[in-house]
Each structure stands twice: as C-alpha cells, then as structure tokens.
C-alpha cells in the first residue's frame, strides 16, 4: 500500500482560482491521490484516479444534511432526494424514471427550437454591436431551452438562473455565510415554485417534463413528490450550468490563442465538434466531485478507509500529461479527446447531451454570423473553483 503524500493547497486563494492549473500539475506529480489535512479528504488529480473515483462501486455520493435547522429543511431534502446525491438502488430508480422523459430522442427533437433561439439571440446581438457573451448569448440560450423542456412559463425564466446559482454555490469549499443564507432562501422558493407548477400540471397536463414526471408519480412508479421536485430542479441546474460555463471558458481560452481563434473564425462548422470537446477539457466547467467510501477500497494504490472522502479533480484529470499530448495547450482539433468534463459512470452529467447539442449549434453559428467578433476587455470570473466559469465576457462585432 502506498502512503499518501499530503498537500495544503488553498482552494479559496484568489490566485489559485484565477489559474488553478499549475498547482493541480504539482498534485499530479505524486502519481496517486494525496491527502488534504484541512479538508480531511483525499484528492485524485491523475486522470486514471479521478476516473476511478467516479466509477468505483465502493465509493458513494452520500449527502450529509446541513445542521438540523428549519432554514436548511428544503435544501436538505432537495439534495437527499436528488439523483446527484443518491446511490443505487435509489439512484437507479430515479435515473431510470428520468431517462424515460429526458432521453436522446427528445433532446435531439429540440434542435429546431435551439436553432431558432440561436438566430434570435444573434439578431439581437447584431442590433447592439457591443454585447456580453454570457448575459446576451451563452446564458439565455440554455436557460430558455431547459425552461421550455420542463414547462416553466416564459415570464418566469428570469427567476431560474439566480435560484440555480445560489444553490450551486453550496458545492464550493467552505461557502460563506452570505452564500449559505442565499442557498437556503433559493431552495425554499424554488421548491415551492416547482411544487405549485406540478399541481397545476396535474390538473391541466401539458407537453413537458414536469407533466410527464407528475404522471409518473400518479401512476405509482415510486416517484415521490419531493423526488419529483428535486429531479426537476436538478435537471434545470444540470441542463444549463455546464453549457454556460463550458462555452464561456472555452471562448476566452481560444481568444487568448491566436491560432485557435483563427480556426473558429475561418471555418467554424468544420471544427465545431472537436472544439466543443476541447472547450470542456481545457478549462472544465466542473472541477470538484466528492465521493465517500462505503467500504475500504483502493484508488491508485492508496487505501481509502470506510467513511473517508475522496474528490475527483476533473479539471486536473483533463490536463494529465500521460493522457493528453501537449496537455497544457488548447488544441481545437484534438481527436481523440477522452476528457471527463461531464463526469463518468452512473454520475455522468444528465445535461451533458443537451449541452453538447446547444454548443454544437450556438458555437459555429456565432462565428459564421460574426467572423470578426472579438473580446473587448478583461472578462470577469466567478470567484469559485468547483464550478468554474465567467459572469461576464464583454465582446464586440464589426458591423458590415
């Protein structure tokens, strides 16, 4: 058995958040998981180890409820009853029910709507000249798509992203008191909203996922009301967070590399498929995924005792020099590209196929319409590590 090395890496350090990759490269040098004393868990930085953490059946995604306070009540059950924070057999039951409604055929059927919305957003950008790549393009598209798929009214779309962002900030390491309060409020409001919508859909069914899941509940297929609400909220979060952050991270990285930007501007449709995968690899939207040993197991020859936690560092795994040639350089033509930006195993991101479809349409459409698009000033990053992305990317198009 290998005795693990230790690290005191500070995941909250602004310098680390701005560019975590040099420190993550240092972690990979050990060749196996390392122990983080302050956090009390192991860090799997190598691709093989991070991938194993996601797939190992001796590791579970075990949600630990927040303190027994009424303020955390809704947040706690939204997670304990979600697919993300459950393991088989509960995970198997929930995912199989959702898969019936959120399947590849249904996702592909969204293509015409995604193309229509993309054109509308590009028309709006054309009228502006200067715009924000996040607020005016990367964010509204997936939010509108997943909101329509679930059956949220158009007039309520503006509520969804703030609720989602407040909740997912709790996935960060040691979230602030301010963020904790915001998450409590968002969980309560979001759950109440979805519950009300579910009741309305039962009375007046529509052609949407909430209706289908509500009917599944009534049909006695073992989907409780709380599970239905938790599932809808998870789908909303998973259905747009990865798309927004993956798109923004990739665009900024490509703009900083003249040769890669030229690939996008010269022939966007020819490179779109491999470019999207490289966006997700080079600067991953999700970096920190924690699991707990349900029995003693080994990851990279390091023994993980029952009850101990280990984290899959997805962004680090995607820069592993043993897997990816010239791993620290963006290559939009990279193929094959075995990144784990969407996770792996039973916890592969539910929103992954939808995010790929959205980015596969919106990325080349942007450059085909505006080949002279450029970023105009320093983009603003979210001050977070686990979910990595930008809050603002100022951009400009040359008017013809």
C-alpha positions as CSV (number, residue, x, y, z in Angstrom):
1,X,0.0,0.0,0.0
2,X,1.3,3.5,-0.9
3,X,1.5,6.0,1.9
4,X,-0.2,9.1,0.5
5,X,1.5,12.4,0.3
6,X,-0.2,15.5,1.8
7,X,-1.0,18.9,0.5
8,X,-2.1,22.2,2.0
9,X,-3.3,23.7,-1.3
10,X,-5.7,26.6,-0.7
11,X,-8.8,26.2,-2.9
12,X,-10.1,29.6,-1.8
13,X,-6.9,31.6,-2.7
14,X,-7.9,34.1,-5.4
15,X,-4.7,33.5,-7.3
16,X,-5.4,29.7,-7.3
17,X,-9.0,30.3,-8.5
18,X,-7.7,32.6,-11.3
19,X,-5.4,29.9,-12.6
20,X,-5.5,26.6,-10.7
21,X,-3.7,24.5,-13.3
22,X,0.0,25.0,-12.1
23,X,-1.0,23.8,-8.6
24,X,-3.0,20.9,-10.0
25,X,0.0,19.9,-12.1
26,X,2.0,19.8,-8.9
27,X,-0.6,17.4,-7.3
28,X,-0.3,15.1,-10.3
29,X,3.4,14.7,-9.8
30,X,2.8,12.4,-6.8
31,X,1.3,9.8,-9.1
32,X,-1.5,8.9,-6.7
33,X,-4.2,10.5,-4.5
34,X,-2.9,13.0,-1.9
35,X,-4.3,13.8,1.5
36,X,-5.6,17.3,2.3
37,X,-5.4,17.7,6.1
38,X,-7.6,20.8,6.4
39,X,-10.4,19.4,4.3
40,X,-10.0,15.9,5.7
41,X,-10.1,14.1,2.4
42,X,-8.1,12.7,-0.5
43,X,-7.6,14.5,-3.8
44,X,-7.5,12.4,-7.0
45,X,-5.7,14.6,-9.5
46,X,-4.5,12.0,-12.1
47,X,-6.9,11.1,-14.9
48,X,-6.9,7.3,-14.1
49,X,-7.6,8.0,-10.4
50,X,-10.2,10.7,-10.9
51,X,-11.9,8.5,-13.4
52,X,-11.8,5.6,-11.0
53,X,-13.3,7.7,-8.2
54,X,-16.3,8.4,-10.5
55,X,-16.8,4.8,-11.4
56,X,-15.7,2.8,-8.3
57,X,-18.7,1.0,-6.8
58,X,-17.1,1.1,-3.3
59,X,-17.5,4.8,-3.3
60,X,-20.8,6.6,-2.9
61,X,-22.3,10.0,-3.4
62,X,-23.5,10.4,0.2
63,X,-25.3,13.7,1.1
64,X,-24.7,14.8,4.6
65,X,-27.6,17.1,5.7
66,X,-26.8,20.5,6.9
67,X,-27.3,21.3,10.6
68,X,-30.8,20.4,11.9
69,X,-32.2,23.9,11.4
70,X,-35.5,24.7,9.8
71,X,-33.7,27.1,7.5
72,X,-32.0,24.1,5.9
73,X,-35.1,21.9,5.6
74,X,-35.8,22.4,1.9
75,X,-32.1,22.5,0.9
76,X,-31.6,19.2,2.7
77,X,-34.4,17.2,1.0
78,X,-33.8,18.7,-2.4
79,X,-30.4,17.0,-2.2
80,X,-31.2,13.8,-0.3
81,X,-33.9,13.1,-2.8
82,X,-32.0,14.0,-6.0
83,X,-30.2,11.8,-8.4
84,X,-26.9,13.6,-7.9
85,X,-26.7,12.9,-4.2
86,X,-28.0,9.3,-4.1
87,X,-26.6,5.9,-4.9
88,X,-28.1,2.6,-6.1
89,X,-30.8,1.3,-5.7
90,X,-32.4,4.8,-5.2
91,X,-30.2,6.3,-7.9
92,X,-31.0,3.5,-10.3
93,X,-34.8,4.0,-9.8
94,X,-34.7,7.8,-10.1
95,X,-32.4,7.9,-13.1
96,X,-34.4,5.2,-15.0
97,X,-37.6,7.2,-14.5
98,X,-36.0,10.5,-15.7
99,X,-34.3,8.7,-18.6
100,X,-37.8,7.8,-20.0
101,X,-38.6,11.5,-20.3
102,X,-35.1,13.1,-20.7
103,X,-33.9,10.8,-23.5
104,X,-31.7,11.3,-26.5
105,X,-34.6,11.3,-28.9
106,X,-36.3,14.1,-27.0
107,X,-33.1,16.1,-26.8
108,X,-32.5,15.8,-30.5
109,X,-36.0,16.9,-31.2
110,X,-35.1,20.2,-29.6
111,X,-32.7,21.0,-32.4
112,X,-35.1,23.3,-34.4
113,X,-36.0,25.3,-31.3
114,X,-32.3,25.7,-30.4
115,X,-31.6,26.9,-33.9
116,X,-34.5,29.3,-33.8
117,X,-33.4,30.7,-30.4
118,X,-29.8,31.0,-31.5
119,X,-30.8,33.0,-34.5
120,X,-33.0,35.3,-32.4
121,X,-30.1,35.9,-30.0
122,X,-27.7,36.6,-32.8
123,X,-30.2,39.1,-34.3
124,X,-30.3,40.9,-31.0
125,X,-26.5,41.0,-30.9
126,X,-26.3,42.3,-34.4
127,X,-28.5,45.3,-33.4
128,X,-26.2,46.1,-30.4
129,X,-22.7,45.7,-31.8
130,X,-21.2,45.5,-28.3
131,X,-22.6,42.8,-26.1
132,X,-21.8,40.4,-23.2
133,X,-21.1,36.9,-24.4
134,X,-22.5,35.4,-21.2
135,X,-25.6,37.6,-20.5
136,X,-26.6,38.0,-24.1
137,X,-25.7,34.6,-25.6
138,X,-24.2,31.7,-23.6
139,X,-26.7,32.1,-20.7
140,X,-30.1,32.8,-22.2
141,X,-30.0,30.0,-24.8
142,X,-29.7,27.0,-22.4
143,X,-31.9,28.6,-19.8
144,X,-34.7,29.1,-22.4
145,X,-34.3,25.6,-23.7
146,X,-34.4,23.8,-20.4
147,X,-37.1,26.0,-19.1
148,X,-39.3,25.2,-22.1
149,X,-38.5,21.5,-21.8
150,X,-39.5,21.4,-18.2
151,X,-42.6,23.6,-18.8
152,X,-41.7,26.8,-17.0
153,X,-43.7,29.8,-18.3
154,X,-41.7,32.3,-20.3
155,X,-42.4,35.1,-17.9
156,X,-40.7,33.2,-15.1
157,X,-37.4,32.4,-16.9
158,X,-35.7,35.3,-15.1
159,X,-36.2,33.5,-11.7
160,X,-34.4,30.3,-12.6
161,X,-30.7,31.3,-13.1
162,X,-30.5,33.2,-9.8
163,X,-32.1,30.3,-7.9
164,X,-29.7,27.9,-9.6
165,X,-26.6,29.9,-9.0
166,X,-27.5,30.4,-5.3
167,X,-27.9,26.7,-4.8
168,X,-24.8,25.5,-6.7
169,X,-22.6,27.9,-4.7
170,X,-23.0,25.4,-1.9
171,X,-20.9,23.0,-3.9
172,X,-17.9,25.2,-3.2
173,X,-15.4,24.5,-0.5
174,X,-16.5,26.3,2.8
175,X,-19.1,28.6,1.3
176,X,-19.5,32.0,3.0
177,X,-22.3,32.7,5.5
178,X,-23.9,35.1,2.9
179,X,-23.9,32.3,0.3
180,X,-25.4,29.8,2.8
181,X,-28.3,32.2,3.5
182,X,-28.9,32.8,-0.2
183,X,-28.9,29.0,-0.8
184,X,-31.5,28.5,2.0
185,X,-33.8,31.1,0.5
186,X,-33.3,29.9,-3.1
187,X,-34.0,26.2,-2.1
188,X,-37.2,27.2,-0.3
189,X,-38.5,29.5,-3.1
190,X,-37.5,27.1,-5.9
191,X,-39.1,24.1,-4.3
192,X,-42.3,25.9,-3.6
193,X,-42.4,27.2,-7.2
194,X,-41.9,23.7,-8.7
195,X,-44.5,22.2,-6.3
196,X,-47.1,24.8,-7.4
197,X,-46.3,24.1,-11.1
198,X,-46.6,20.4,-10.5
199,X,-50.1,20.8,-9.0
200,X,-51.1,22.9,-12.0
201,X,-49.8,20.3,-14.5
202,X,-51.7,17.5,-12.8
203,X,-54.9,19.5,-13.2
204,X,-54.0,20.7,-16.7
205,X,-51.4,18.4,-18.3
206,X,-49.0,19.9,-20.9
207,X,-46.4,18.5,-23.3
208,X,-43.4,19.0,-20.9
209,X,-41.2,17.1,-18.5
210,X,-43.0,18.3,-15.3
211,X,-46.2,16.9,-16.6
212,X,-44.6,13.6,-17.5
213,X,-42.9,13.2,-14.2
214,X,-46.1,14.2,-12.3
215,X,-48.0,11.5,-14.2
216,X,-45.3,9.0,-13.4
217,X,-45.8,9.9,-9.7
218,X,-49.6,9.3,-10.1
219,X,-49.0,6.0,-11.9
220,X,-47.3,4.6,-8.8
221,X,-43.8,4.2,-10.3
222,X,-42.2,5.1,-7.0
223,X,-41.5,8.8,-7.6
224,X,-42.5,10.8,-4.6
225,X,-43.5,14.5,-4.6
226,X,-40.2,15.5,-3.1
227,X,-38.2,13.4,-5.6
228,X,-40.2,14.9,-8.5
229,X,-39.4,18.4,-7.3
230,X,-35.7,17.6,-6.6
231,X,-35.4,16.0,-10.0
232,X,-36.9,19.0,-11.8
233,X,-34.5,21.4,-10.0
234,X,-31.5,19.2,-10.7
235,X,-32.5,19.0,-14.4
236,X,-32.7,22.8,-14.6
237,X,-29.3,23.2,-13.0
238,X,-27.6,20.4,-15.0
239,X,-29.4,21.5,-18.1
240,X,-27.7,24.9,-18.3
241,X,-24.7,25.3,-15.9
242,X,-22.4,23.1,-17.8
243,X,-23.4,24.7,-21.1
244,X,-22.9,28.3,-19.9
245,X,-19.6,27.7,-18.2
246,X,-18.2,25.4,-20.8
247,X,-18.9,27.8,-23.6
248,X,-17.6,30.8,-21.7
249,X,-14.4,29.1,-20.5
250,X,-13.6,27.8,-24.0
251,X,-14.2,31.1,-25.8
252,X,-11.9,33.0,-23.5
253,X,-9.2,30.4,-23.8
254,X,-9.5,30.3,-27.6
255,X,-9.3,34.1,-27.8
256,X,-6.1,34.1,-25.9
257,X,-4.6,31.7,-28.5
258,X,-4.4,33.4,-31.9
259,X,-4.1,30.1,-33.9
260,X,-7.1,28.6,-32.2
261,X,-9.3,31.7,-32.6
262,X,-8.4,31.6,-36.3
263,X,-9.7,28.1,-36.6
264,X,-13.1,29.2,-35.2
265,X,-13.3,32.3,-37.4
266,X,-12.1,30.7,-40.6
267,X,-14.3,27.6,-40.7
268,X,-16.4,27.2,-37.6
269,X,-18.7,24.4,-38.7
270,X,-15.7,22.2,-39.7
271,X,-14.1,22.4,-36.2
272,X,-17.2,22.7,-34.0
273,X,-17.4,19.1,-32.9
274,X,-13.8,18.7,-31.7
275,X,-13.7,22.3,-30.5
276,X,-16.6,21.7,-28.1
277,X,-14.8,18.7,-26.6
278,X,-11.6,20.7,-26.2
279,X,-13.6,23.5,-24.5
280,X,-14.8,21.0,-21.9
281,X,-11.3,19.5,-21.5
282,X,-9.1,22.6,-21.5
283,X,-10.9,24.6,-18.8
284,X,-13.6,22.3,-17.4
285,X,-16.8,23.7,-16.0
286,X,-16.8,21.3,-13.1
287,X,-13.6,20.6,-11.0
288,X,-14.6,19.1,-7.7
289,X,-16.7,16.0,-7.3
290,X,-16.7,14.3,-3.9
291,X,-17.5,10.7,-3.0
292,X,-17.3,8.7,0.2
293,X,-16.0,5.1,0.7
294,X,-18.9,2.8,1.7
295,X,-16.2,0.2,2.4
296,X,-12.4,0.1,2.4
297,X,-11.1,0.4,-1.2
298,X,-8.0,1.5,-3.1
299,X,-7.6,4.3,-5.6
300,X,-4.2,4.4,-7.2
301,X,-2.7,2.1,-4.6
302,X,-3.8,4.4,-1.8
303,X,-6.2,2.8,0.7
304,X,-9.4,4.8,1.4
305,X,-11.0,3.6,4.6
306,X,-14.7,3.3,5.0
307,X,-16.2,6.7,5.7
308,X,-13.3,8.6,4.3
309,X,-13.9,11.0,1.4
310,X,-12.1,11.4,-1.9
311,X,-12.5,14.0,-4.6
312,X,-12.3,13.6,-8.3
313,X,-10.5,16.7,-9.6
314,X,-12.0,16.7,-13.1
315,X,-10.2,19.7,-14.4
316,X,-6.8,18.3,-13.3
317,X,-7.6,15.0,-14.9
318,X,-8.3,16.7,-18.1
319,X,-4.8,18.2,-18.1
320,X,-3.0,14.9,-17.3
321,X,0.1,14.8,-19.5
322,X,0.1,11.0,-19.5
323,X,-3.3,11.0,-21.3
324,X,-3.3,14.2,-23.4
325,X,-0.4,15.2,-25.7
326,X,0.7,18.7,-25.1
327,X,-2.0,18.8,-22.3
328,X,-1.4,22.4,-21.3
329,X,-2.1,23.8,-24.8
330,X,-5.6,24.2,-26.3
331,X,-6.0,22.2,-29.5
332,X,-9.4,22.6,-31.0
333,X,-8.7,19.8,-33.5
334,X,-7.7,17.3,-30.7
335,X,-9.0,13.8,-31.5
336,X,-9.4,11.5,-29.6
337,X,-10.2,13.5,-26.5
338,X,-11.1,11.3,-23.6
339,X,-11.8,14.1,-21.1
340,X,-14.1,13.6,-18.2
341,X,-15.6,17.1,-18.2
342,X,-19.1,15.8,-17.8
343,X,-18.1,13.1,-15.2
344,X,-18.3,9.4,-15.8
345,X,-20.1,6.3,-14.6
346,X,-23.5,6.5,-13.1
347,X,-23.0,10.2,-12.3
348,X,-22.3,11.2,-15.8
349,X,-23.9,14.6,-16.2
350,X,-27.6,14.3,-17.1
351,X,-27.4,17.6,-19.0
352,X,-24.3,16.6,-21.0
353,X,-26.0,15.5,-24.2
354,X,-28.2,18.7,-24.2
355,X,-25.1,20.9,-23.5
356,X,-23.3,19.3,-26.5
357,X,-26.3,19.9,-28.8
358,X,-26.6,23.5,-27.7
359,X,-22.9,24.3,-28.0
360,X,-22.8,22.4,-31.3
361,X,-25.4,24.8,-32.7
362,X,-24.5,28.0,-31.0
363,X,-20.7,28.0,-31.2
364,X,-20.4,27.7,-35.0
365,X,-23.4,29.9,-35.6
366,X,-21.7,32.8,-33.7
367,X,-18.6,32.7,-35.8
368,X,-20.4,32.1,-39.1
369,X,-22.6,35.1,-38.5
370,X,-19.8,37.3,-37.0
371,X,-16.4,36.2,-38.1
372,X,-14.9,39.5,-36.8
373,X,-16.2,39.0,-33.3
374,X,-13.6,39.9,-30.6
375,X,-13.4,40.2,-26.8
376,X,-13.0,43.8,-25.8
377,X,-11.9,43.8,-22.2
378,X,-11.0,41.6,-19.3
379,X,-13.7,39.0,-18.6
380,X,-15.0,38.6,-15.0
381,X,-14.7,35.2,-13.5
382,X,-16.9,33.8,-10.8
383,X,-14.8,33.6,-7.6
384,X,-15.3,29.9,-7.4
385,X,-13.3,26.7,-8.0
386,X,-15.7,23.7,-8.0
387,X,-18.0,25.3,-10.7
388,X,-15.6,27.3,-12.9
389,X,-16.9,29.9,-15.2
390,X,-17.3,33.6,-16.1
391,X,-20.0,36.0,-15.1
392,X,-19.2,38.5,-17.8
393,X,-17.3,38.4,-21.1
394,X,-17.5,41.8,-22.9
395,X,-17.4,41.4,-26.7
396,X,-17.9,43.3,-29.9
397,X,-18.8,42.6,-33.6
398,X,-17.6,44.6,-36.6
399,X,-20.6,46.0,-38.5
400,X,-20.5,45.3,-42.2
